[in-house]
């Protein structure tokens, strides 16, 4: 473990989706900033619910931390952390700057809420993999599970993901978090997924510490049957690498558990 305290990066963590993933927090605030207040979020309630993009971290500061890393085996550098990464209006600049100094692929984990915006789309085009959230098939379930800011509507999100997929040259994965609150809508969510035509569908359930009970492996397997014909990866089936983070404290803060 490194003795250095990292403000913007954390991990690497053993991701069931991305292998060895070095996290990059484009917000890096003490409190969570997001467009959602998801009932299952492992880092707790949203302190600042907003859809306004801003500069939260300087590109040069993130590059400096990446440059200072000890030798690491990393599969992906992944933008995630203490809120919605696309709220950083210099996200695209961050991605392009890191591509100049590292060879690893870059992923962005997004809740999809701002993908309708052209400036956000342009930023995301610079990444190699976008993991877009879709937890609902109707506005009422969307509001129950994701508790979004009032300006965000599910229909807009679904259309934005479809439009993005049609012009994105990288890989698009759809992440769906299933729990008691939305599992009865799996068939409808699967139909939307087919319309989006993602490169991968990631079936998840809240296994990190939170107040929501995770579904069992059998329950998630049953849900998976609705997604036949799509490239599915399940949180229960995927293999994880054994990885030691450079900073356990920073990893725990952003991830919920190591």
C-alpha atoms as one frame of an Amber mdcrd trajectory, in Angstrom:
protein
   0.000   0.000   0.000   1.313   3.446  -0.916   1.935   5.997   1.864   0.801
   8.799  -0.425  -2.696  10.182   0.069  -4.445  10.305  -3.291  -7.235  12.823
  -3.750  -8.435  11.914  -7.236  -7.562   8.275  -7.837  -8.343   5.099  -5.891
  -7.863   1.368  -6.160  -7.057  -0.531  -8.214 -10.103  -2.621  -7.359 -11.103
  -6.120  -8.534 -14.031  -5.215 -10.761 -16.378  -8.008 -11.858 -16.920  -6.037
 -15.066 -13.526  -4.510 -15.822 -10.849  -6.740 -14.305  -8.237  -4.606 -12.530
  -9.771  -1.136 -12.444  -8.044   2.048 -11.295 -10.723   4.489 -10.185 -10.612
   8.168 -11.087 -12.967  10.549  -9.307 -13.727  13.499 -11.596 -15.588  15.226
  -8.738 -13.399  14.383  -5.719 -15.555  16.218  -3.202 -15.985  15.460   0.487
 -19.726  15.024  -0.063 -21.629  13.186  -2.774 -22.761  15.226  -5.797 -25.160
  13.524  -8.189 -28.239  13.793 -10.385 -29.657  10.747  -8.571 -30.111   9.668
  -4.965 -30.375   5.919  -5.622 -31.830   3.907  -2.761 -29.034   1.322  -3.114
 -25.992   3.622  -3.410 -23.067   2.230  -1.412 -21.664   5.683  -0.598 -24.886
   6.897   0.976 -27.320   9.720   0.345 -26.693  12.483  -2.170 -25.683  15.673
  -0.372 -26.017  17.894  -3.435 -28.652  16.871  -5.991 -27.934  18.791  -9.202
 -27.806  18.578 -12.993 -25.424  21.547 -13.385 -22.011  20.708 -14.832 -18.978
  22.389 -13.289 -15.216  22.018 -12.859 -14.545  20.134  -9.633 -10.984  18.934
 -10.250  -8.180  20.260 -12.435  -6.984  18.071 -15.293  -3.350  18.735 -14.375
  -3.862  17.583 -10.789  -5.312  14.253 -11.928  -2.506  13.782 -14.467   0.063
  14.476 -11.727  -1.395  11.761  -9.496  -1.494   9.264 -12.356   2.130  10.086
 -13.189   3.141   9.423  -9.569   1.712   5.890  -9.459   3.964   2.946  -8.653
   4.046   0.142 -11.249   0.558  -1.389 -11.446  -1.208  -3.967 -13.596  -4.366
  -2.193 -14.726  -6.968  -3.260 -17.274  -9.031  -0.070 -17.154  -8.820   3.445
 -15.807 -12.405   4.040 -14.721 -14.187   7.315 -14.040 -16.477   6.764 -11.068
 -16.448   7.755  -7.400 -18.308  10.259  -5.210 -21.138  11.095  -7.612 -22.021
  11.282 -11.313 -18.787  11.639 -13.366 -20.427  13.530 -16.244 -21.188  16.450
 -13.915 -17.522  17.369 -14.447 -17.597  19.604 -17.506 -13.894  18.945 -18.132
 -14.394  15.157 -18.215 -13.490  14.951 -21.899 -10.275  16.876 -21.286  -9.392
  14.467 -18.478  -9.915  11.425 -20.695  -7.849  12.846 -23.558  -5.037  13.896
 -21.214  -4.804  10.416 -19.671  -4.747   8.777 -23.099  -1.584  10.747 -23.847
   0.310   9.317 -20.873  -1.152   5.814 -20.361  -1.983   2.867 -22.598  -4.841
   1.363 -20.594  -8.389   1.620 -21.853 -10.664   4.192 -20.242 -14.181   3.480
 -18.973 -16.852   5.809 -17.631 -19.565   4.555 -15.272 -22.538   6.872 -15.733
 -26.116   6.933 -14.498 -27.059   8.066 -18.038 -28.935  11.152 -16.805 -26.952
  13.691 -18.841 -26.344  11.625 -21.974 -28.953  13.648 -23.863 -26.579  16.636
 -23.805 -24.312  17.109 -26.817 -21.396  18.302 -24.679 -21.657  15.199 -22.486
 -21.835  12.952 -25.545 -18.689  14.557 -26.956 -16.878  13.938 -23.675 -17.976
  10.299 -23.571 -16.952   9.691 -27.193 -13.321   9.979 -26.010 -13.633   6.901
 -23.758 -13.231   3.260 -24.821 -16.139   1.894 -22.762 -19.282   3.502 -21.412
 -21.229   1.651 -18.724 -24.695   3.242 -18.713 -27.224   2.694 -15.934 -30.836
   1.661 -16.601 -32.779   0.414 -13.563 -36.386   1.025 -14.626 -38.892   0.734
 -17.451 -41.363   3.345 -16.189 -41.138   6.801 -14.650 -42.678   5.738 -11.338
 -40.171   2.908 -10.793 -37.385   5.235 -11.942 -38.378   7.749  -9.272 -38.699
   5.017  -6.632 -35.314   3.392  -7.265 -33.113   6.232  -8.554 -34.782   9.255
  -6.910 -33.588  11.636  -9.650 -33.545  15.409  -9.745 -36.915  16.545 -11.099
 -35.502  17.721 -14.446 -34.459  14.172 -15.420 -37.032  11.928 -17.126 -36.670
   8.233 -17.940 -37.938   8.540 -21.529 -35.214  11.101 -22.216 -32.562   8.788
 -20.769 -33.670   5.796 -22.844 -33.714   7.809 -26.065 -30.338   9.348 -25.245
 -28.710   5.934 -24.742 -30.164   4.714 -28.053 -28.917   7.790 -29.904 -25.495
   7.534 -28.275 -25.127   3.862 -29.203 -25.883   4.644 -32.849 -22.909   6.997
 -33.195 -20.413   5.736 -30.582 -17.336   3.910 -31.877 -16.435   2.321 -28.529
 -18.208  -0.345 -26.457 -21.465   0.392 -24.655 -22.520  -1.722 -21.685 -25.880
  -1.444 -19.971 -25.777  -1.930 -16.201 -29.038  -2.859 -14.491 -29.333  -3.039
 -10.711 -32.079  -5.460  -9.689 -33.764  -5.621  -6.289 -37.237  -6.272  -4.892
 -38.391  -2.819  -5.988 -37.871  -3.434  -9.727 -37.477  -7.185 -10.288 -41.094
  -7.570 -11.449 -40.290  -5.204 -14.314 -37.370  -7.257 -15.645 -39.233  -8.289
 -18.809 -39.973  -4.676 -19.745 -36.410  -3.575 -18.960 -35.094  -6.419 -21.124
 -37.212  -5.219 -24.037 -35.738  -1.730 -23.719 -32.271  -3.282 -23.620 -32.962
  -5.063 -26.914 -33.973  -1.759 -28.467 -30.748  -0.131 -27.268 -28.612  -3.031
 -28.595 -25.712  -2.695 -26.128 -22.493  -4.645 -26.537 -23.033  -6.080 -23.059
 -25.724  -6.217 -20.373 -24.457  -6.271 -16.789 -26.947  -7.773 -14.334 -26.248
  -6.511 -10.841 -27.802  -6.514  -7.372 -26.746  -4.488  -4.288 -23.935  -6.589
  -2.791 -22.068  -3.628  -1.307 -23.195  -2.248   2.084 -26.541  -0.419   1.833
 -30.089  -0.676   3.191 -31.434  -2.635   0.202 -31.453  -6.439   0.300 -29.663
  -8.033  -2.654 -31.388 -10.652  -4.760 -30.095 -14.205  -4.515 -28.109 -15.820
  -7.298 -31.160 -17.908  -8.228 -33.333 -14.797  -8.418 -30.837 -13.014 -10.661
 -30.489 -16.121 -12.842 -34.262 -16.162 -13.325 -34.189 -12.513 -14.348 -31.404
 -13.291 -16.800 -33.767 -15.498 -18.801 -35.604 -12.375 -19.978 -32.387 -11.134
 -21.576 -31.864 -14.137 -23.855 -30.068 -13.256 -27.058 -28.092 -10.463 -25.397
 -24.497 -10.661 -24.180 -25.033 -10.974 -20.420 -22.582 -10.865 -17.524 -23.864
 -11.406 -13.977 -22.332 -10.108 -10.756 -22.595 -13.638  -9.305 -20.931 -15.383
 -12.252 -18.036 -13.075 -13.085 -14.507 -13.804 -11.869 -12.572 -11.224  -9.865
  -8.834 -10.742  -9.796  -6.936 -10.613  -6.508  -5.757  -7.022  -6.269  -4.308
  -4.897  -3.469  -5.286  -1.210  -3.680  -2.625   1.464  -3.348  -4.812   3.239
  -0.793  -7.425   1.246   1.108  -8.907   4.277   2.873  -9.531   6.162  -0.364
 -10.880   3.018  -2.009 -13.317   2.364   0.829 -14.573   5.965   0.770 -15.607
   5.769  -2.870 -16.499   2.099  -3.226 -18.278   1.124  -0.017 -16.066  -1.920
   0.514 -12.827  -3.278  -0.934
